[in-house]
Every structure is written in structure tokens, then in C-alpha cells.
Amino acid sequence: METPPCSDPERALAERTAAVDSLVECAAADLLWPACPAGIAVLAVGGYGRRQLFPYSDVDLLLLVESTRVAECVREPVSAFLRTLWDAGLRLSHSVRTPAECAELHEQNIELNISLLDQRFLAGDRGLYAAFAERLPRFLRAQHEPLIRNLARLARERHAKYQNSYLHLEPNIKETPGGLRDYQLLRWLAQLRDAEAPPLDGAFRFLARLRCFLHCRAGRDYNALTFEAQDEAAAEWQATGPAEWMRDYFRNAREVYRAAVRELESSEARASSLFVQFRDWRTRLSNADFTVSRERVYLRVPHSLDSDPELALRLFQFVARHGIRPFAETAARLADALPRLSDWFAEPQPVWPALREILSLPHAPLAVASMHETGVLRAIFPEMAGIDCRVVRDFYHRYTVDEHTLVALGVLANPCDQRYADLLSEIDDPAPLLCALLFHDVGKARGNGDHVAASLDLAMPALARIQMPPPEQELVRFLIASHLEMSAAMQARDLEDPATARDMAARVETVERLKALTLLTYADISAVNPTAMTPWRAEVLWRLYTATYHELTRELETARIPSAVSGFTAGFPVRYARTHTPAQIAAHLALDETRRQRGIAVEIERLPAAFRLTLVTDDRPFLFASVAGTLSSFGMNILKAEAFSNQQGTVLDTFTFADPHRTLELNPTEVDRLRATLERVVLGRQDVRQLLAHRPKPARVRVPASVSFDSQASASATLIEIVAQDRPGLLYDLASAISSQGCNIEVVLIDTEAHKAIDVFYVTAGGRKLSEDQIAALGQKLQHACGA
């Protein structure tokens, strides 16, 4: 059947519902009633029952039968009836129930009970339906408390699945908090309480039109608002751009989500008995300002906000201390008081002591999130209004800018990695660090590219207004100004090069700043998306921290090359001695002995967060590229690589790589197969290009390629930074291009962000940095390789 137009949601829903009604009624008249003229009725339930049938939504039917005997008698006609509707293009979801079964509480299938809230007669035995329609309200009144309790439980579980946030950059507009499921939740709760649902007509029209659009666009029941769909939706809505259009989506979703949370809390409070409330141990936390009941905070005297603006700060100190959210009614009171609070906070006030206490307490992230949700945070810091629901479009970030900030605060308060948790415990006053996190991305509201400078422009007047002391202001300024420095070093610098630690030590200057910046970097990366802070990245950041710490405390030790192995290392750069222990050098010497006998020695070992391949063999053209290509052909992600060559022409290459599909871990024999394949490729017995031919095609997302050269960052090599579309075999193509120009690859640093590869090569030619002519020629080769 044809789908109705998607630009007018009311018309689309009405037309499809009417069309399906006609199909169902005709099929029932042809196939059901001749076989069983009485004792059966066809009801529309769920979205179909409430006449909200989206273009490709399932059609929910309830076949109401008088008894199980009737159900048995009509089995064949019902099957024919359903087949006919399937053949007509409907996706059916049906059940066969007696009135008695419909009037039972189904604790394990509460969706059945809830679907009856939207039931609608279509055809069949009107007498049977009339008896059912009379019985159903009595059942709903008698069971409304367990129904509300189970409905609230399902809603809370669904919200938790999406981290209780509507601010996802690619949301599911049906299931994500603030979506159509929450809109309908409000209607169900109102029906069960025999009350009026909150008026959300504008938000519903926006979401309904959007769901119609997504269905029509995909030609199926598809509710994910992907980046590509956002581009098309913004054009359909004639918006200024997808990022601004998404702010409209988030504001509508926020309206629905906040209403849903208020009704959930209200319904849960009503469903609880006075006895349970009396026994709530949290009530002992109540004081002169606040009452605690059912794990929520209430204002004892709500109108006190008018004369005592600092009551708002005391409220969030209470939240930060005890980890109890404000009740929805409390949040509404704060919303009403926002104009007065904004006027009060606009004047220079000694607000910092109260904020410092909030940020230093155990549940600081919860308090800040509650301040943001109620608008109090923007009343204190209007500079943050620009990042409210702000979208930065890329394929790496999961959240809006404001939600990213809140997630980062949560990560910092409870680091998953014990090393960073221990480091946090060494911070005497975490409040300036959390304050820096609050402001580190506010400059993204300006959208001019340099968000760091913009963040400083917004943050510093705000810190002066709340009368933060100058030393703490300076720490916050430093952290905001430097919050990308460690990330950049992780991506583009060789951590084994002493110059990297020296440069970082010169930037941070003190151990205290280093600790704070490391923690901010850990939180910032972790809050990009749930998988951004991989074990490998956590390890690299920690190594950068420890190397810089040693540089600052003058404890950096320089390893010496033992004379017993000087023949093997003769010709290696000095950095080799500084980055390998005597035990590692001895192991490399043993591999060299194997190489003398077999022509090649390959070792693969498991590291805590990755694998390491060590290869010793005679130097030959395109060696590095061939090894990189072989690893890629096995589905491995190369994280770092380095190459050393001695005076005898012996090469020592090491590759650190991740195994994203756990191939080597789950299949130990694959380690032997990888080692054997590497040996064949290196010795020229197998063509690596044939291995790469079977790798998957790259993603459709396109990333513009850029190639830049830096001859100043390292004392002995030229750095080449390449940003390009990630794809299987990219490193092989880049390394081949470098080798084809007669250059030597000393170190490679590899990182990826979604579909973007960020590779940094330390390259020499004839033992020296590249000349301008060599840079020009190699730049052309690499640009071509990026597009291969």
C-alpha cells in the first residue's frame, strides 16, 4: 500500500490509519465472519489503536474471543485472515485473548496490559466488545498502582539504557529519553490516574513529523536520526543548517523528557504507601531548609527563593553531599525563580566559596547536572547558555557540548582506571579542576574554529564575577588554554623521544599542573564517546604523564648500551638506548641470533592493552610497508611502530597493535598463522597486496586528506602528520610512498577517530632530516596515497 505524505504528520497518521482500518475490516468480513459470525471481535491496540500509525509502523491487533473453545474453532479462519493482511503489505503484531485474560495483571508482560489503554473496536461481535469495554475500566482502576509501578520501571530501564540523557548526537527518536515513547508514557500515566496529560502538542507535532520523515526516507520502520538523516531533515525543514536544526530537536525532546520525569516522580510518589515514606531512612537527612522523601529533595519553604537566592546554592550543596536529586516540584520552583536568580548572580558576588564546596563534595557531578537541568547553572554563568544543546558535527563525538561536559565531570569523579583514581586523590583541591572542565568547551558556541581562545574569553570574566581568588583563576586559565596539549602529544609525538617529555614539562612547569592537566585530558577524551578512552589510550596518556613527571622531578634515567651488545646496536640512534632496558636489548640480541640462522626472527607478545610484534631481519626495500600491510590484512589496528637499522644492515622493527575482534585471543593458533605469514611476506614468498585485496571496503564517510611536515619538533628527524580517511591498507600505502622516495621510517604513531586516521611518521633520509625538495616530492606522493 502507498505511504501517505510525510510533511503533514496529522494527515499522514490519519490517512494510514483509515487505510489500514479498511483493509482489516474487509479481510475480516471475507474470512472471519462467514466462519464465526459471533464470539469474536477485532480490536486495534497500541499505536494503531490511538490512530497514530506511522508510515511503516507495526499494526497491533487484538483478536478478542469469547472463550478458548471459540479460539480453537477459528484457528484456520484467523490464519487466513492474518495471511491476507501480511500479503497486503502490513507488518502485523497480534494476540488472541479472552476478556478474562485481558483483565488479568501480566507482571512479566506489562506491555499487553498497557496496550489495552489504547484499544479501539474495528469489527465483529459488538455484544462481546461491549461486555469487554465495561469490564476493562474496572480492571484498570483496581490495578492502577501495579500498572503505574511497572510502567515506571520499564521507563526507568529504558532511560538508563540511554544514560538518562536526551542529548545524543544520533538519537533514536522513539526510544531515547524525550522521544515519542516518553510522550506516550505521559498519556498512559494520565489515563491510569484519570488526569490530564501535560500539553505538549508542539513537541509531538515536531517528533511525529520527524518520525514520518525517517520512515518515508528509509522505506521501513527506522527511527535513528543519523547524521545523514539530519542533513536531509534540516533541508526538509528549511533550517539554516543541521547543527542549528538539531538544537530544535533537543529542545523539543527536553520538553518531553522533563515532563516525563516529573510525571514519573509524581506517579511513583503516589504509588508508594505512607508507611514506606515514613520508614524512608533518608528522611533523617532533612534540615531547616530541605525535606527528603522517596530519594528526592523538597524545599521546606519554596517561596524563600524570592528573598534568599543563596538557598539555591545551599540546595545543590545538599545534593552534592548526599547524592539525592531535587524533586520535580523543586525544579519547577527553581525555574519560576530563575529571573530573580539571574539578576542576583549577574552582580559580582562572593559565590566561589559555595561553588567550591559543591565541586569538592562526593556527588559534585550530580549537583552540577541538576543545576544545568534546572537552569541555575546558566543563571550563575550565562556564558554557558551558548552550549545548551549545542551540536558539533563530527563522526566521533556522541554527545552535545553541554552533555559532553557533564559526562566529563562524571568520569573525573569516578575514573574507571585505578591509576587515574589514585592521581585524583593526590589533588588537594579538585574544585578548580572541575571548574576548568565546566568551561573548557564553552567557546564552541561561537563556532569559529578556535574554541580554546573563545573559551578563555568567556571563562575569565565569569571567574572574576564570582570572585574566585587569582591563583585559582590562573590554574583554571592554564587548564582551559592547555586542555588539548596532552591529546595532541599522544597523537603526534613519539613518547619515547626525550624531547616530548621536555616539551611537555616546559609547558606545564609544575607537577601540580601536570596532575590536573592529565586528569582533565583523561576525562575529556573519555567523554567523547563511550569507547574513546581505550585501554591503549589510557596507557599512552599515563606514559606521557610519567615521562613528564620524571622530567619535572629530574628523575629521568638514561639507559646505557651494554658493551656486550654494542655490535648489534652499532648504528642505532641514541634513542634506542634510552627507550629500551638491558633486558629488552638482550632479548633483541637473541632474536638477532635467530635471524642469522633463518634470515628472519619474529616475536609476537601480549601486552596489557595490546600486542607487540618484534621483527629482526636484513633490511630490504618496502619492508616496513609490507609488515604494516600484513597486520592490516589480519584485521589488526596498528597503534605505534618504530624501526631501527644498524651498521650491518640489520633491521629491528616493532609494531604495537590492537586486536579489535579478539582474533588472536580467542584463536591461539592464529598467532602462529600471523607469524608464518609475516615471515613469507618479508622473505618475498608472498605478495602483501594479495592479502590486502580481501579487506573490506572503506566506509562511505569522506574525510579530507591533509599532509603536513615539521622539521623543528625533533632534533634528528622530520615529522610528517597525515590526516585521512581511514581504510584497510592505508598505512601500507603511506609507508610504501615514503619508501619509494628513498626515505627511512624511524617511528610511526597511529591514531583513529571514528573514520579519520591520524598518522605521524618520524622520517629521515641518509640519516638526516628531509630537505625542502624532498619534502615537496614526498608531499605529492603522500597526497596521492591518501586517495588510493
C-alpha positions in Angstrom: 0.0 0.0 0.0 1.2 3.6 -0.6 2.5 5.6 2.2 0.8 8.9 2.9 2.8 12.2 2.7 5.3 12.8 5.4 5.3 16.7 5.6 1.9 16.8 7.4 2.1 14.3 10.3 -1.6 14.6 11.4 -2.7 13.8 7.8 -0.1 11.1 7.4 -1.2 9.3 10.6 -4.9 9.7 9.9 -4.7 8.5 6.3 -2.7 5.4 7.1 -4.9 4.5 10.0 -8.0 4.9 7.8 -6.4 2.8 5.0 -5.4 0.0 7.4 -8.9 0.1 9.0 -10.4 -0.5 5.6 -8.0 -3.4 4.9 -8.7 -5.1 8.3 -12.4 -4.7 8.1 -12.6 -6.1 4.5 -10.4 -9.1 5.4 -12.4 -9.8 8.5 -15.7 -9.6 6.5 -14.3 -12.0 3.9 -12.6 -14.6 6.1 -13.7 -14.3 9.7 -17.4 -13.6 9.9 -18.5 -16.3 7.5 -16.7 -18.9 9.6 -17.7 -17.4 13.0 -20.4 -14.7 13.0 -20.3 -14.4 16.8 -17.9 -14.8 19.7 -15.0 -12.9 18.1 -14.1 -9.2 17.7 -11.1 -7.4 16.1 -9.6 -4.6 18.1 -6.9 -2.1 17.3 -4.4 -1.6 20.1 -1.2 0.3 20.8 -0.3 3.0 18.3 -2.8 1.6 15.8 -5.5 1.8 18.5 -4.8 5.5 19.2 -4.7 6.3 15.5 -1.0 7.1 15.5 0.0 4.7 12.8 3.2 5.9 11.3 4.1 5.1 7.6 5.9 1.8 8.4 4.9 1.1 12.0 3.7 -2.4 13.0 -0.1 -2.9 13.1 -1.1 -4.2 16.5 -4.3 -6.3 16.6 -6.1 -8.0 19.4 -8.5 -10.8 18.5 -10.9 -10.8 21.3 -12.6 -14.3 21.6 -15.4 -15.3 23.9 -13.7 -18.4 25.1 -10.8 -20.7 24.4 -13.2 -23.0 22.7 -14.0 -20.3 20.2 -10.3 -19.6 19.7 -9.8 -23.2 18.7 -12.7 -23.1 16.3 -11.5 -20.1 14.5 -7.8 -21.1 14.2 -7.9 -21.7 10.4 -10.0 -18.6 9.6 -7.7 -16.4 11.8 -4.6 -17.8 10.0 -6.2 -17.0 6.6 -7.2 -13.5 7.9 -3.6 -12.7 9.1 -2.0 -14.1 5.9 -4.2 -11.8 3.8 -3.1 -8.8 5.8 0.6 -9.8 5.5 0.1 -10.2 1.8 -1.3 -6.7 1.7 2.0 -5.3 3.0 1.1 -4.9 6.7 3.6 -5.8 9.4 1.3 -7.4 12.0 1.7 -7.9 15.7 -1.3 -9.8 17.1 -2.6 -11.7 20.1 -5.7 -13.8 20.7 -7.2 -13.2 24.2 -10.4 -13.8 26.1 -11.9 -10.9 28.1 -10.9 -12.7 31.3 -7.2 -12.9 30.1 -7.3 -9.2 29.2 -8.5 -8.4 32.7 -5.5 -10.1 34.4 -2.4 -8.4 35.5 0.6 -9.6 33.5 3.6 -8.7 35.6 6.0 -10.3 33.1 4.3 -8.8 30.1 3.1 -5.4 31.2 3.1 -4.2 27.6 -0.1 -6.3 27.0 -1.9 -4.5 29.8 -0.7 -1.1 28.6 -1.7 -1.7 25.0 -5.3 -2.0 26.1 -5.3 1.6 27.2 -5.4 2.4 23.5 -7.8 -0.3 22.4 -10.4 0.5 19.7 -13.2 -1.6 18.2 -12.8 -2.4 14.5 -15.2 -5.2 13.6 -17.0 -8.3 14.9 -19.2 -9.2 17.8 -20.4 -5.8 19.3 -22.0 -7.5 22.2 -18.8 -9.2 23.2 -16.9 -6.0 22.8 -19.5 -4.1 24.9 -19.1 -6.5 27.8 -15.3 -6.2 27.5 -15.4 -2.4 27.3 -17.5 -2.4 30.5 -15.1 -4.7 32.3 -11.8 -3.1 31.3 -12.2 0.2 33.2 -12.9 -1.7 36.5 -9.7 -3.7 36.0 -7.7 -0.6 35.3 -9.0 1.2 38.4 -8.4 -1.9 40.6 -4.8 -2.4 39.2 -3.7 1.1 38.5 -1.0 1.1 41.2 0.9 -2.0 40.0 0.4 -0.9 36.4 1.9 2.5 37.2 4.7 0.9 39.1 5.6 -1.5 36.3 5.2 1.2 33.6 7.6 3.5 35.6 10.1 0.6 36.0 10.1 0.0 32.2 10.5 3.7 31.6 13.4 4.0 34.1 15.1 1.0 32.5 14.8 2.5 29.0 16.1 5.8 30.2 19.1 4.1 31.8 19.9 2.3 28.5 20.5 5.8 27.1 22.4 7.1 30.1 19.3 9.1 31.2 20.1 11.7 28.6 18.2 13.1 25.6 21.4 14.7 24.3 22.7 12.0 22.0 24.1 13.2 18.7 22.4 10.4 16.7 19.3 9.7 18.8 16.5 7.1 18.4 13.6 9.5 18.3 11.2 6.8 19.5 13.2 5.2 22.4 15.7 7.8 23.5 14.6 9.9 26.5 12.4 12.7 25.3 11.3 10.7 22.3 7.8 9.6 21.3 7.8 6.7 23.8 8.1 9.3 26.6 5.3 11.4 25.0 3.1 8.3 25.1 4.2 7.5 28.6 2.7 10.7 29.8 -0.6 9.8 28.2 -0.6 6.4 29.8 0.1 7.7 33.2 -2.6 10.3 32.9 -5.1 7.7 31.8 -4.3 5.4 34.7 -4.6 8.3 37.1 -7.7 9.7 35.3 -5.9 13.0 35.0 -5.0 15.5 32.2 -1.7 14.9 30.4 0.7 17.8 30.1 0.1 19.9 26.9 2.9 19.0 24.6 1.2 19.4 21.2 4.1 21.3 19.6 6.7 18.8 20.7 4.5 15.9 19.5 4.0 17.5 16.1 7.7 18.0 15.7 8.5 14.4 16.7 5.7 12.9 14.7 6.7 14.8 11.6 10.3 13.7 12.1 9.3 10.0 12.5 7.2 10.2 9.4 10.1 11.7 7.6 12.5 8.9 8.8 10.1 6.2 7.8 9.5 7.6 4.3 13.2 8.2 3.9 14.2 4.6 4.8 11.1 2.9 3.4 10.8 0.9 6.6 10.3 1.3 10.4 13.5 3.2 11.1 13.8 5.7 13.9 17.5 6.5 14.2 18.3 10.2 13.5 21.7 9.6 11.9 24.0 12.5 10.7 22.9 11.9 7.1 19.3 12.0 8.1 19.9 15.2 10.0 21.3 16.8 6.8 18.2 15.9 4.9 15.8 16.8 7.7 17.4 20.3 8.0 16.8 20.8 4.3 13.2 19.5 4.6 12.5 21.9 7.5 14.3 24.7 5.6 16.6 25.2 8.6 19.8 27.2 8.5 21.9 24.0 8.9 21.8 20.6 10.6 23.5 21.7 13.8 21.0 24.5 14.4 18.1 22.2 13.4 19.3 19.6 15.9 19.0 22.3 18.7 15.3 22.5 17.8 15.1 18.7 18.1 16.9 18.7 21.5 14.7 21.5 22.9 11.5 19.6 22.0 13.0 16.4 23.4 14.0 18.2 26.6 10.4 19.4 27.0 9.0 15.9 26.7 11.7 14.3 28.9 11.4 16.8 31.7 7.6 16.4 31.7 8.1 12.6 31.7 10.5 12.7 34.6 8.1 15.0 36.6 5.2 12.6 36.0 7.3 9.6 36.8 8.3 11.0 40.1 4.8 12.2 40.9 3.3 8.8 40.0 6.0 6.9 41.9 5.3 9.1 45.0 1.6 8.5 44.7 2.0 4.8 44.3 4.1 4.5 47.5 2.4 4.0 50.8 2.6 6.5 53.7 4.2 3.7 55.7 7.0 3.3 53.2 7.6 7.0 53.1 7.7 7.1 56.9 10.3 4.4 57.0 12.5 6.0 54.4 15.8 6.3 56.2 16.8 9.3 54.1 14.3 11.4 56.0 16.8 11.8 58.8 18.8 14.0 56.4 16.1 16.7 56.4 17.0 20.0 57.9 15.6 23.5 58.3 15.8 24.2 54.5 15.1 20.8 52.9 12.9 17.8 53.4 14.0 14.4 52.0 11.3 11.9 51.0 11.4 8.9 48.5 15.1 9.8 47.5 14.2 13.3 46.4 14.8 16.7 48.0 12.0 19.2 48.6 12.2 22.8 49.7 10.5 23.3 53.1 9.6 26.9 52.3 9.6 27.2 48.5 8.8 31.0 48.4 12.1 31.6 50.3 13.9 31.6 47.0 12.4 35.1 46.4 14.2 36.6 49.3 17.1 34.3 49.7 18.9 33.5 46.4 21.7 31.7 48.2 19.1 29.0 49.1 19.6 27.7 45.6 23.3 27.2 46.3 22.6 25.5 49.6 20.2 23.2 47.8 22.9 22.0 45.4 25.5 21.7 48.2 22.9 19.3 49.8 22.6 17.4 46.5 26.4 17.2 46.2 26.9 16.0 49.7 24.1 13.3 49.8 23.6 12.3 46.2 19.8 13.0 46.2 18.2 14.8 43.3 15.8 17.7 43.7 12.1 16.6 43.3 10.4 17.7 40.1 8.3 20.2 42.1 11.5 21.7 43.5 12.9 22.0 40.0 9.7 23.8 38.9 10.1 26.2 41.8 13.7 27.0 40.7 12.5 27.5 37.2 10.0 30.1 38.4 12.7 31.9 40.3 15.3 31.9 37.5 14.7 35.6 36.5 15.4 36.8 40.1 18.3 34.4 40.5 19.9 35.6 37.2 19.6 39.2 38.3 21.3 38.4 41.7 24.1 36.3 40.2 24.7 39.0 37.5 26.3 41.3 40.1 29.8 40.5 41.4 29.2 38.3 44.4 31.5 36.0 46.5 29.9 32.9 45.0 33.1 30.9 44.7 33.2 29.6 48.3 29.8 28.0 47.8 30.6 26.7 44.3 34.0 25.3 45.6 32.1 23.3 48.2 29.7 21.9 45.6 32.6 20.9 43.3 34.6 19.4 46.2 31.8 17.1 47.5 31.4 13.4 46.6 28.4 13.9 44.3 29.5 17.0 42.6 28.7 15.7 39.0 25.1 15.0 40.1 24.8 18.5 41.6 26.2 20.2 38.5 23.9 18.1 36.3 20.9 19.2 38.4 22.0 22.8 38.2 22.2 22.5 34.5 18.8 20.8 34.2 17.1 23.4 36.3 18.7 26.4 34.6 20.5 27.5 37.8 23.9 26.9 36.2 23.1 29.3 33.4 21.8 31.8 35.9 25.2 31.7 37.6 27.2 31.5 34.4 25.2 33.0 31.4 28.3 32.3 29.4 27.3 28.7 29.3 24.0 29.4 27.5 25.6 29.1 24.1 26.5 25.4 24.5 23.0 24.5 25.6 22.0 21.7 23.2 25.0 22.8 21.0 25.9 20.3 18.3 29.4 19.9 16.9 29.0 17.8 13.9 31.6 15.0 13.5 31.5 11.2 13.5 33.5 10.8 16.7 31.6 12.7 19.4 28.5 11.1 20.9 27.0 14.0 22.8 26.1 17.7 22.5 28.7 20.1 24.0 26.8 20.6 27.3 26.2 16.9 27.8 29.9 16.1 26.9 30.8 18.5 29.8 28.5 16.8 32.2 29.8 13.3 31.2 33.4 14.5 31.6 32.6 15.7 35.2 31.2 12.2 35.9 34.2 10.5 34.5 36.6 12.6 36.5 34.7 12.0 39.8 34.8 8.2 39.3 37.7 7.2 37.0 37.4 3.6 35.8 41.2 3.3 35.7 42.6 3.0 39.2 45.8 4.9 38.2 43.8 8.0 37.5 41.6 7.5 40.6 44.8 7.4 42.7 46.0 10.5 40.9 42.8 12.3 41.7 43.3 11.5 45.4 46.6 13.4 45.2 44.8 16.6 44.2 44.4 18.8 47.2 41.6 20.9 45.9 39.7 19.4 42.9 37.3 22.4 42.6 39.4 24.5 40.2 39.9 21.4 38.0 36.2 20.7 37.8 35.6 24.4 37.1 38.0 24.2 34.2 36.1 21.2 32.9 32.9 23.3 33.1 34.4 26.0 30.9 36.8 24.1 28.6 34.4 23.9 25.7 32.1 26.9 26.1 33.9 28.6 23.3 32.4 26.1 20.8 29.3 28.2 21.0 31.0 30.7 18.7 31.7 28.2 16.1 34.8 30.0 14.7 37.2 27.0 14.9 39.5 28.3 17.8 37.3 27.3 20.7 40.2 27.4 23.2 40.7 31.1 22.9 36.9 31.7 22.8 36.5 29.6 26.0 39.1 31.7 27.8 37.4 34.9 26.7 34.1 33.6 28.2 35.6 32.0 31.3 37.8 34.6 32.8 35.2 37.4 33.3 32.9 34.8 34.8 35.5 33.7 37.3 36.2 37.2 38.3 32.5 37.9 38.8 32.1 35.0 41.3 35.3 36.4 43.0 37.5 33.3 42.5 41.0 34.1 44.0 43.7 35.0 41.4 45.8 31.8 42.0 42.9 29.6 41.3 41.8 31.7 38.3 45.3 31.2 36.9 45.1 27.4 37.3 41.7 27.3 35.6 43.1 29.6 32.8 46.1 27.3 32.3 43.9 24.2 32.1 41.5 25.6 29.6 44.3 27.0 27.5 46.2 23.7 27.6 43.4 21.1 27.6 44.3 19.9 24.1 48.1 19.7 24.6 48.4 16.2 26.0 45.9 14.8 23.5 48.0 16.3 20.7 51.2 14.9 22.1 49.6 11.5 22.4 48.7 11.6 18.7 51.6 13.3 17.1 54.7 12.8 19.2 56.9 9.9 20.0 56.6 9.4 23.7 60.0 7.6 23.8 61.7 10.7 22.4 63.1 12.7 25.4 62.2 15.9 23.6 58.5 15.1 24.0 58.7 14.9 27.8 61.0 18.0 27.9 58.5 20.0 25.8 55.5 18.9 27.9 57.4 19.7 31.1 58.2 23.2 29.8 54.5 23.8 29.1 53.1 22.6 32.4 56.0 23.9 34.6 54.9 22.3 37.8 53.9 18.8 39.0 50.6 20.1 40.3 49.6 21.5 36.9 50.7 18.2 35.3 48.4 16.1 37.5 45.5 18.4 36.9 46.0 18.5 33.1 46.4 14.7 33.0 43.1 14.2 34.8 41.3 16.8 32.6 42.7 15.1 29.5 41.5 11.7 30.7 38.0 13.0 31.4 37.8 15.0 28.2 38.8 12.0 26.0 36.6 9.6 27.9 33.5 11.8 27.5 33.8 12.0 23.7 32.0 8.7 23.3 31.8 5.5 25.5 34.7 3.8 23.6 37.0 6.7 23.1 39.2 6.1 26.1 40.5 2.7 25.0 42.9 0.8 27.3 45.7 1.7 24.8 44.9 5.4 25.0 44.7 5.3 28.8 48.1 3.6 28.7 49.6 6.2 26.4 48.3 9.1 28.4 49.8 7.5 31.6 53.1 7.1 29.9 53.1 10.7 28.8 52.3 11.7 32.4 55.0 9.6 34.0 57.6 10.7 31.5 56.8 14.4 32.1 56.6 13.8 35.8 60.1 12.3 35.8 61.4 15.2 33.7 59.9 17.7 36.1 61.3 16.0 39.2 64.7 15.4 37.5 64.4 11.6 37.9 64.7 10.7 34.3 67.3 8.0 33.9 69.3 7.4 30.8 69.9 3.7 29.9 73.4 2.8 28.6 74.1 0.4 25.9 76.0 -2.6 27.4 79.3 -3.2 25.7 78.4 -6.9 25.2 75.8 -6.0 22.7 77.4 -3.0 21.1 78.0 -4.8 17.8 74.2 -5.3 17.3 73.3 -1.8 18.3 76.1 0.0 16.4 74.4 2.5 14.2 71.2 2.5 16.1 70.1 6.1 17.2 70.8 7.1 20.7 67.1 7.0 21.4 67.2 3.2 21.2 69.4 3.0 24.3 67.2 5.5 26.1 64.0 3.7 25.4 65.0 0.0 26.0 66.1 -1.7 29.1 69.2 -4.0 29.2 66.8 -7.0 29.3 65.0 -5.8 26.2 68.2 -5.3 24.4 69.4 -8.8 25.4 66.1 -10.2 24.0 66.7 -8.3 20.8 70.2 -9.8 20.6 68.7 -13.3 21.0 66.3 -12.5 18.1 69.3 -11.4 16.0 70.9 -14.8 16.6 67.8 -16.5 15.2 67.9 -14.1 12.3 71.5 -15.2 11.5 70.3 -18.8 11.3 66.9 -18.4 9.5 67.1 -15.0 7.8 64.3 -13.6 9.9 63.1 -13.6 13.6 59.5 -12.8 14.5 58.2 -12.5 18.1 54.5 -11.7 19.0 53.7 -11.0 22.6 50.6 -10.0 24.6 50.7 -6.6 26.4 48.2 -5.5 29.0 46.3 -3.4 26.4 47.6 -4.5 23.1 50.0 -6.9 21.2 53.6 -6.2 20.2 55.3 -7.6 17.2 59.2 -7.5 17.1 60.9 -8.3 13.9 64.6 -8.7 13.2 65.8 -9.2 9.6 68.0 -7.9 6.9 67.0 -4.5 5.5 65.2 -4.5 2.2 63.0 -2.1 0.2 59.4 -1.6 1.4 60.0 -3.8 4.5 58.0 -1.5 6.9 55.1 -1.2 4.4 55.0 -5.0 3.9 54.7 -5.7 7.6 52.1 -3.0 8.1 50.0 -4.4 5.2 50.2 -7.9 6.6 48.9 -6.8 10.0 46.1 -4.9 8.3 45.2 -7.9 6.3 44.6 -9.8 9.5 42.2 -7.1 10.8 44.7 -5.6 13.3 44.8 -1.9 14.2 48.4 -0.6 14.4 48.8 1.8 17.3 52.5 2.6 17.1 55.5 1.4 15.2 59.3 2.1 15.1 62.2 1.0 13.1 66.0 0.8 13.8 68.7 -0.1 11.4 72.3 -0.9 12.4 75.6 -0.6 10.5 75.4 -4.1 9.3 72.1 -3.5 7.6 70.1 -5.4 10.2 66.6 -4.0 10.9 64.8 -4.1 14.2 61.1 -3.2 13.7 58.5 -3.2 16.4 54.7 -2.8 15.9 52.2 -2.3 18.7 48.8 -3.2 17.6 45.2 -3.8 18.8 43.1 -6.9 18.0 39.6 -5.4 17.9 37.9 -8.6 17.1 39.9 -10.6 19.7 41.0 -12.9 16.9 44.4 -13.8 18.5 43.0 -14.1 22.0 40.1 -16.5 21.1 42.1 -18.4 18.5 45.7 -19.1 19.7 46.6 -20.8 16.5 46.1 -17.5 14.6 49.2 -16.2 16.3 51.3 -18.9 14.6 49.5 -18.2 11.3 50.2 -14.5 11.6 53.9 -15.2 12.4 54.2 -17.6 9.4 52.5 -15.1 7.0 54.8 -12.3 8.1 57.8 -14.5 7.5 56.6 -15.4 4.0 55.9 -11.7 3.1 59.2 -10.4 4.5 61.2 -13.1 2.7 59.4 -12.3 -0.6 57.5 -15.6 -0.7 54.0 -13.9 -0.6 52.7 -10.7 -2.1 51.1 -8.5 0.6 49.0 -6.8 -2.0 47.1 -10.1 -2.5 46.4 -10.2 1.2 45.0 -6.7 1.3 42.8 -7.3 -1.7 40.3 -9.2 0.5 40.0 -6.5 3.2 36.6 -4.7 3.5 35.8 -1.6 1.5 36.1 1.7 3.4 33.1 3.5 5.0 31.2 6.0 2.8 32.0 8.9 5.1 34.7 11.1 3.5 37.5 12.8 5.4 39.5 15.4 3.5 43.2 14.4 3.4 45.9 16.7 4.8 49.7 16.2 4.9 52.0 18.5 6.9 55.7 18.4 7.6 57.6 19.7 10.7 61.3 19.7 10.8 61.6 21.5 14.2 59.8 19.2 16.6 62.6 16.5 16.6 66.3 17.0 16.7 67.0 14.2 14.3 64.0 13.6 12.0 61.3 15.3 10.0 57.8 14.8 11.4 55.0 14.1 8.8 51.4 14.3 10.1 48.8 12.8 7.9 45.0 13.1 8.4 43.0 11.0 6.0 40.0 8.7 5.5 40.7 5.5 7.5 40.6 2.4 5.5 42.3 -1.1 5.4 45.8 -0.8 3.9 46.2 2.9 4.4 49.4 2.6 6.5 50.8 0.2 3.8 50.1 2.8 1.1 51.6 5.6 3.1 54.7 3.6 4.1 55.2 2.5 0.5 55.1 6.1 -0.7 57.7 7.1 1.9 60.0 4.2 1.0 59.6 4.9 -2.7 61.3 8.3 -2.2 64.3 6.7 -0.5 63.3 7.8 3.0 63.7 5.8 6.2 60.8 5.5 8.7 62.1 5.8 12.2 58.9 5.9 14.2 55.2 5.8 13.4 52.4 6.9 15.7 48.9 5.8 14.7 45.5 7.0 16.0 41.9 6.9 14.7 38.8 9.0 15.5 35.8 7.2 14.0 36.5 7.2 10.2 39.5 9.5 10.5 43.1 8.2 10.6 45.8 10.4 12.2 49.3 9.1 11.4 52.6 10.7 12.3 55.9 9.5 10.8 59.4 10.4 12.0 61.3 10.2 8.8 65.0 10.6 7.8 66.9 10.4 4.5 70.6 9.5 4.6 70.5 9.8 8.4 69.3 13.5 8.3 66.1 15.5 8.2 64.4 15.9 4.8 65.4 18.8 2.6 62.8 21.1 1.1 63.0 19.4 -2.3 62.5 16.0 -0.6 59.5 17.3 1.3 57.9 18.7 -1.8 58.3 15.5 -3.7 57.1 13.3 -0.8 54.1 15.5 -0.1 52.7 14.8 -3.6 53.3 11.1 -3.2 51.5 11.0 0.2 48.5 13.1 -1.0 48.1 10.5 -3.8 48.4 7.6 -1.3 45.7 9.1 0.9 43.3 8.9 -2.0 44.3 5.4 -3.2 
